[in-house]
Amino acid sequence: MNKAIPPISFLLRHLFASLVSIVWPPIAIVIAYVVLLLVAIVTHSDMGGPVALPFWAFAVLLTSAIATVTLLFPATSLAELITHRMGKSRHLVQIPLSTLILALLIMLLSAVVALVKKAQNDTYDWFAVAAIAFLVLTIPLGVYWWTMKIAQTTVFMILTFAARIFRSRTDNTVSY
């Protein structure tokens, strides 16, 4: 049973962090839209078209899902696997390491896109796009990492509590 807990914990915490990183951005878009709608009503401004909210919510949902699956999950997972045997200091190393892995993944992805588009003369432009993407994705990476660590702590606390209850029940049994 003990060998099954780390993979289950890994899956649960990354599933939770992925859900948060995919669902939170569309929620933020809805909140921003409602605030802007209220501002437009108060200032008697144009309220925009009826498809703005569904379009932006779907676009942000799709973008956050792609970024989570292709960049955030691999960066944090690789950092976690690389630092697995480092002891308690691994948590401090995982943050900069996952950031470095994210930068490498973005550079690799931008190089692949540049090769597919055969944009040999636009190397500087592709590097600039990759740098901007990296800067934009550092905040979601931090949110993903901290959400994963909060989920990890929660799972650990639940398992520890369950183990204590199980131990107390088995220790208090009376044998004849």
GIDAQUI-V293302 format. One record per backbone hydrogen bond with DSSP energy under -0.5 kcal/mol. CO is the residue of the C=O (numbers start at 0). NH is the residue of the N-H. Records with the same first field share a line. If there is no record, write none. Layout:
# GIDAQUI-V293302
CO: NH, NH
This chain:
# GIDAQUI-V293302
0: 3, 4
1: 5
2: 6
3: 7
4: 8
5: 9
6: 10
7: 11
8: 12
9: 13
10: 14
11: 15
12: 16
13: 17
14: 18
15: 19
16: 20
17: 21
18: 22
19: 23
21: 25
22: 26
23: 27
24: 28
25: 29
26: 30
27: 31
28: 32
29: 33
30: 34
31: 35
32: 36
33: 37
34: 38
35: 39
36: 40
37: 41
38: 42
39: 44
40: 43
48: 51
50: 54
51: 55
52: 56
53: 57
54: 58
55: 59
56: 60
57: 61
58: 62
59: 63
60: 64
61: 65
62: 66
63: 67
64: 68
65: 69
66: 70, 71
67: 72
70: 74
71: 75
72: 76
73: 77
74: 78
75: 79
76: 80
77: 81
78: 82
80: 83
82: 85
85: 88
86: 89
87: 90
88: 91, 92
89: 93
90: 94
91: 95
92: 96
93: 97
94: 98
95: 99
96: 100
97: 101
98: 102
99: 103
100: 104
101: 105
102: 106
103: 107
104: 108
105: 109
106: 110
107: 111
108: 112
109: 113
110: 114
111: 115
112: 116
113: 118
117: 119
118: 121
119: 122
121: 125
122: 126
123: 127
124: 128
125: 129
126: 130
127: 131
128: 132
129: 133
130: 134
131: 135
132: 136
133: 137
135: 138, 139
136: 140
137: 141
138: 142
139: 143
140: 144
141: 145
142: 146
143: 147
144: 148
145: 149
146: 150
147: 151
148: 152
149: 153
150: 154
151: 155
152: 156
153: 157
154: 158
155: 159
156: 160
157: 161
158: 162
159: 163
160: 164
161: 165
162: 166
163: 167
164: 168
165: 169
166: 170
167: 171
169: 172
172: 174
